[in-house]
Amino acid sequence: MILKGGEIARYLARPDPSRPALLIYGQDAMRVALKRAEAVKALTGENADEEMRLNRMPGGGLKKDPAALLDAVKEVGFFPGPRVVLVEDTPDTAADAIAVALKEWNPGDAVIVVTAGALSKSSALRKVFEPHRDAVTAPIYDDPPGEEEVSRWLADAGLREVPPAALREMMLLARA
């Protein structure tokens, strides 16, 4: 599934833990990192790092050790709760290892969250994720945040009743 427009922010705020993998990619590394952090927190909740339910690995290492990803996905955690394997800064050379992990993924395994920089349409990573019936692709563009996303950020900060004039001004700032 390829997310578009407003679906990206909505999905990353509340990703589906029954889906095996999520690819987040884009030109702006900071925006990708922020979206990744949001999705991982929504999938695992608080304290995932301390409870060893979050496994981080560099995507560049998967070419040398392709079995590492599958091992991490199948691993049984010591603490109860949802688990995530985060594959960061992933090059196209890791596509084969990710394809194997997606094929072998079963409910109850760790969700795979993959991040990458800008990917062309011919990218091997995109070719693994986009046609997969259960994996999710979230391209992060340099578009300003929409009103729904800004309203969610304000609500998360405890500002629930923002006057319409103030929200309009914030949207102008977001687009600047």
C-alpha angles and dihedrals in degrees: 000000000000114000120216136192115328093002089073095063092041094050096045090051090054111016120188108251091201091069114089101221148011127202115202115184140159149134096262108070093195094055090047090050092050092049091046092052091049093050095045092049091049091050098045105022123215124335096022091137094050091045092050093241093124118071116189123198134168112248091219091067095059094081090061095039109023093165091062092080095050090046091052093047093051095042116119112230125227092222122056120246141071118319132210132196108207115203108192133199091004120192124205089256088074093060095097093053091048092048090054092049091049091050092050096042117120131181108279093037120113116278112246116228113189124189127193141163123248111330125198122224089258093054114135090222092055090047089056096046107033100059093039109109096218106028120093128222120201114185111197112213129189091253117131116253117272127238092261092055094046090048090051091051091050091048090049087053090053097258103124104152105051114169113245092241091055091048090051090053091049090051090052089052091047090055094046 
